[in-house]
């Protein structure tokens, strides 16, 4: 298969995934279990021992308690990957291919598409900085390196790469 055919199939797959994402994905919202509107009846007192009223010891309904917000997981850690994230990862691989084969202009175009599909993937910003650095545009490389640092700060291995890249960028200033 030629490069053109391969690229056409890749773009077709990305478009299909985008279509599936926008038309087929539905978020399932869990429905809370109903809370009884009245407390259960108090049992009759059979002896002279007094017991506290049920309403005095019953816990508050779950929705009245403060809830901790859930932290968002990175895409790689999720069990299910959205079609948009999957398409973005495919584009990332394609962009890396162009970058490694000396075509930073095409790589930039592909990484920008990948970012638009999944803006939370910090690796795309890292690679955009690499591509702009290869093009000689230090200002753009600096900005994308900064964004990569923001999105990859929890990943120590990638942060080492981001910091090395930042040193390279600063040498070219």
C-alpha positions as a Markdown table, in Angstrom:
| # | Residue | x | y | z |
|---|---|---|---|---|
| 1 | Unk | 0.0 | 0.0 | 0.0 |
| 2 | Unk | 1.4 | 3.4 | -0.9 |
| 3 | Unk | 1.8 | 6.3 | 1.6 |
| 4 | Unk | -1.1 | 8.1 | 0.0 |
| 5 | Unk | -3.4 | 5.1 | 0.3 |
| 6 | Unk | -2.3 | 4.5 | 3.9 |
| 7 | Unk | -2.9 | 8.2 | 4.8 |
| 8 | Unk | -6.3 | 8.1 | 3.1 |
| 9 | Unk | -7.4 | 5.1 | 5.1 |
| 10 | Unk | -6.1 | 6.7 | 8.3 |
| 11 | Unk | -8.1 | 9.8 | 7.7 |
| 12 | Unk | -11.1 | 7.8 | 6.8 |
| 13 | Unk | -10.8 | 5.9 | 10.1 |
| 14 | Unk | -10.4 | 9.1 | 12.0 |
| 15 | Unk | -13.5 | 10.6 | 10.4 |
| 16 | Unk | -15.5 | 7.4 | 11.1 |
| 17 | Unk | -14.4 | 7.5 | 14.8 |
| 18 | Unk | -15.4 | 11.2 | 15.0 |
| 19 | Unk | -18.8 | 10.4 | 13.5 |
| 20 | Unk | -19.3 | 7.5 | 16.0 |
| 21 | Unk | -18.2 | 9.7 | 18.9 |
| 22 | Unk | -20.7 | 12.5 | 18.0 |
| 23 | Unk | -23.7 | 10.3 | 17.0 |
| 24 | Unk | -23.4 | 7.1 | 19.1 |
| 25 | Unk | -21.9 | 8.0 | 22.4 |
| 26 | Unk | -24.3 | 8.5 | 25.3 |
| 27 | Unk | -23.3 | 9.1 | 28.8 |
| 28 | Unk | -25.1 | 6.9 | 31.3 |
| 29 | Unk | -26.1 | 8.7 | 34.4 |
| 30 | Unk | -26.7 | 6.5 | 37.4 |
| 31 | Unk | -30.1 | 7.0 | 39.1 |
| 32 | Unk | -30.0 | 7.2 | 42.9 |
| 33 | Unk | -32.1 | 4.8 | 44.8 |
| 34 | Unk | -35.2 | 6.4 | 46.2 |
| 35 | Unk | -35.0 | 7.6 | 49.8 |
| 36 | Unk | -38.1 | 6.8 | 51.9 |
| 37 | Unk | -40.1 | 9.9 | 52.6 |
| 38 | Unk | -41.1 | 8.8 | 56.1 |
| 39 | Unk | -39.2 | 7.1 | 58.8 |
| 40 | Unk | -40.2 | 3.5 | 59.5 |
| 41 | Unk | -42.7 | 3.1 | 62.4 |
| 42 | Unk | -41.3 | 3.0 | 65.9 |
| 43 | Unk | -41.6 | -0.4 | 67.5 |
| 44 | Unk | -43.9 | -0.6 | 70.5 |
| 45 | Unk | -42.3 | -0.5 | 73.9 |
| 46 | Unk | -42.7 | -3.9 | 75.5 |
| 47 | Unk | -40.9 | -3.3 | 78.7 |
| 48 | Unk | -40.2 | -0.4 | 81.0 |
| 49 | Unk | -36.9 | 0.2 | 79.1 |
| 50 | Unk | -37.0 | 3.3 | 76.9 |
| 51 | Unk | -35.3 | 3.4 | 73.5 |
| 52 | Unk | -34.4 | 6.4 | 71.5 |
| 53 | Unk | -36.7 | 7.4 | 68.7 |
| 54 | Unk | -35.6 | 6.1 | 65.3 |
| 55 | Unk | -35.5 | 9.5 | 63.9 |
| 56 | Unk | -32.9 | 10.5 | 66.5 |
| 57 | Unk | -30.4 | 7.8 | 65.3 |
| 58 | Unk | -31.2 | 7.5 | 61.6 |
| 59 | Unk | -28.4 | 8.8 | 59.3 |
| 60 | Unk | -29.0 | 11.6 | 57.0 |
| 61 | Unk | -29.9 | 10.8 | 53.4 |
| 62 | Unk | -26.9 | 10.3 | 51.2 |
| 63 | Unk | -27.6 | 13.4 | 49.1 |
| 64 | Unk | -27.5 | 15.6 | 52.2 |
| 65 | Unk | -23.9 | 14.6 | 53.0 |
| 66 | Unk | -21.0 | 16.5 | 51.3 |
| 67 | Unk | -19.5 | 14.5 | 48.4 |
| 68 | Unk | -15.9 | 14.5 | 47.4 |
| 69 | Unk | -15.4 | 15.3 | 43.7 |
| 70 | Unk | -13.9 | 12.4 | 41.7 |
| 71 | Unk | -10.5 | 13.0 | 40.2 |
| 72 | Unk | -10.3 | 12.7 | 36.4 |
| 73 | Unk | -8.1 | 9.8 | 35.3 |
| 74 | Unk | -5.7 | 10.1 | 32.3 |
| 75 | Unk | -7.0 | 8.4 | 29.2 |
| 76 | Unk | -4.3 | 5.7 | 29.3 |
| 77 | Unk | -5.5 | 4.7 | 32.8 |
| 78 | Unk | -9.1 | 4.4 | 31.9 |
| 79 | Unk | -10.5 | 1.0 | 31.1 |
| 80 | Unk | -12.5 | 2.3 | 28.1 |
| 81 | Unk | -11.0 | 4.7 | 25.6 |
| 82 | Unk | -13.3 | 7.0 | 23.7 |
| 83 | Unk | -13.3 | 6.9 | 20.0 |
| 84 | Unk | -12.0 | 10.5 | 19.9 |
| 85 | Unk | -9.1 | 9.6 | 22.2 |
| 86 | Unk | -8.4 | 6.5 | 20.0 |
| 87 | Unk | -8.4 | 8.6 | 16.9 |
| 88 | Unk | -6.1 | 11.1 | 18.5 |
| 89 | Unk | -3.6 | 8.4 | 19.5 |
| 90 | Unk | -3.6 | 7.1 | 15.9 |
| 91 | Unk | -2.9 | 10.6 | 14.7 |
| 92 | Unk | -0.1 | 10.9 | 17.3 |
| 93 | Unk | 1.6 | 7.8 | 15.9 |
| 94 | Unk | 1.3 | 9.2 | 12.4 |
| 95 | Unk | 2.7 | 12.6 | 13.5 |
| 96 | Unk | 5.7 | 10.9 | 15.2 |
| 97 | Unk | 6.3 | 9.0 | 11.9 |
| 98 | Unk | 6.4 | 12.3 | 10.0 |
| 99 | Unk | 8.6 | 13.9 | 12.6 |
| 100 | Unk | 11.1 | 10.9 | 12.7 |
| 101 | Unk | 11.2 | 11.0 | 8.9 |
| 102 | Unk | 12.2 | 14.6 | 8.6 |
| 103 | Unk | 8.8 | 16.2 | 7.7 |
| 104 | Unk | 8.0 | 18.5 | 10.7 |
| 105 | Unk | 5.5 | 20.5 | 8.5 |
| 106 | Unk | 3.2 | 17.4 | 8.0 |
| 107 | Unk | 3.8 | 16.4 | 11.7 |
| 108 | Unk | 2.6 | 19.8 | 12.9 |
| 109 | Unk | -0.6 | 19.5 | 10.9 |
| 110 | Unk | -1.3 | 15.9 | 12.2 |
| 111 | Unk | -0.5 | 16.8 | 15.8 |
| 112 | Unk | -2.8 | 19.8 | 15.7 |
| 113 | Unk | -5.6 | 17.5 | 14.5 |
| 114 | Unk | -4.8 | 15.1 | 17.4 |
| 115 | Unk | -5.0 | 18.0 | 19.9 |
| 116 | Unk | -8.4 | 19.1 | 18.6 |
| 117 | Unk | -9.7 | 15.5 | 19.0 |
| 118 | Unk | -8.3 | 15.1 | 22.5 |
| 119 | Unk | -6.9 | 18.2 | 24.1 |
| 120 | Unk | -6.0 | 16.5 | 27.4 |
| 121 | Unk | -3.2 | 14.4 | 25.8 |
| 122 | Unk | -0.1 | 16.2 | 26.8 |
| 123 | Unk | 2.1 | 14.0 | 24.6 |
| 124 | Unk | 0.7 | 15.8 | 21.5 |
| 125 | Unk | 1.9 | 19.2 | 22.9 |
| 126 | Unk | 5.3 | 17.7 | 23.6 |
| 127 | Unk | 5.5 | 16.5 | 20.0 |
| 128 | Unk | 4.2 | 19.8 | 18.7 |
| 129 | Unk | 7.1 | 21.5 | 20.5 |
| 130 | Unk | 9.5 | 19.0 | 18.9 |
| 131 | Unk | 8.1 | 19.7 | 15.5 |
| 132 | Unk | 8.2 | 23.5 | 15.9 |
| 133 | Unk | 11.8 | 23.2 | 17.2 |
| 134 | Unk | 12.7 | 21.3 | 14.1 |
| 135 | Unk | 11.1 | 24.1 | 12.0 |
| 136 | Unk | 13.2 | 26.6 | 14.0 |
| 137 | Unk | 10.3 | 28.4 | 15.6 |
| 138 | Unk | 11.4 | 28.8 | 19.2 |
| 139 | Unk | 8.4 | 30.8 | 20.3 |
| 140 | Unk | 5.9 | 28.2 | 19.2 |
| 141 | Unk | 8.1 | 25.4 | 20.7 |
| 142 | Unk | 8.3 | 27.2 | 24.0 |
| 143 | Unk | 4.5 | 27.5 | 24.2 |
| 144 | Unk | 3.8 | 23.9 | 23.4 |
| 145 | Unk | 6.5 | 22.8 | 25.8 |
| 146 | Unk | 4.8 | 24.8 | 28.5 |
| 147 | Unk | 1.4 | 23.1 | 27.7 |
| 148 | Unk | 3.1 | 19.7 | 27.7 |
| 149 | Unk | 4.4 | 20.4 | 31.2 |
| 150 | Unk | 0.9 | 21.3 | 32.4 |
| 151 | Unk | -0.7 | 18.2 | 31.1 |
| 152 | Unk | 2.2 | 15.7 | 31.8 |
| 153 | Unk | 3.1 | 17.0 | 35.3 |
| 154 | Unk | 1.9 | 13.8 | 37.0 |
| 155 | Unk | 4.0 | 11.5 | 34.8 |
| 156 | Unk | 7.6 | 11.6 | 36.0 |
| 157 | Unk | 9.1 | 9.9 | 32.9 |
| 158 | Unk | 7.4 | 12.4 | 30.5 |
| 159 | Unk | 8.3 | 15.3 | 32.7 |
| 160 | Unk | 11.9 | 14.4 | 32.3 |
| 161 | Unk | 11.5 | 14.6 | 28.6 |
| 162 | Unk | 9.6 | 17.9 | 28.8 |
| 163 | Unk | 12.4 | 19.4 | 31.0 |
| 164 | Unk | 15.1 | 18.2 | 28.6 |
| 165 | Unk | 13.2 | 19.7 | 25.7 |
| 166 | Unk | 12.9 | 23.0 | 27.6 |
| 167 | Unk | 16.7 | 23.0 | 28.0 |
| 168 | Unk | 17.1 | 22.5 | 24.2 |
| 169 | Unk | 14.6 | 25.3 | 23.5 |
| 170 | Unk | 16.5 | 27.7 | 25.9 |
| 171 | Unk | 19.8 | 26.9 | 24.2 |
| 172 | Unk | 18.3 | 28.1 | 20.8 |
| 173 | Unk | 17.2 | 31.5 | 22.2 |
